[in-house]
Amino acid sequence: MKLKPFYQEPELFYWVREKAQSSAELDYVFQYKNNLIPIEVKAGKTGHLKSLHYFIKEKIWSFGVRFNADMPSFLQENMNLSDNISVPYKLLSLPFYFAEQLERLIPVDALTVKN
């Protein structure tokens, strides 16, 4: 909520996938310039990113953010959509105390638009 300037009203958005047997909820969706950034928050150092992966698969997205209790990292992964199709995506992992610095830490090359 603190990422916007003081004169803008704080807003929170999230994403929900409501399908039988495979529901998912993404903690936050953040608008940065002309891009949407999916964000997962995990309590500890590890945790599955099931909802983030559902979002990346369904929207064919290229970038996501995870906040957790681990050290900062930037990973380039491949998400398998089917047997023969793989989509590359980048994952920025940040400790909780970097939340207010998210806009400054987003790599410019990570925000390629997917069609």
Protein Blocks (a to p, Z undefined) as FASTA:
>chain_A
ZZpcfkbccdddddddddehiaccdfbacdehjaccdddddfblbdcfklmmmmmmmnop
abdcdddfbdcddddddddfblmlccddddddddfklmmmmmmmpcfklmcccZZ
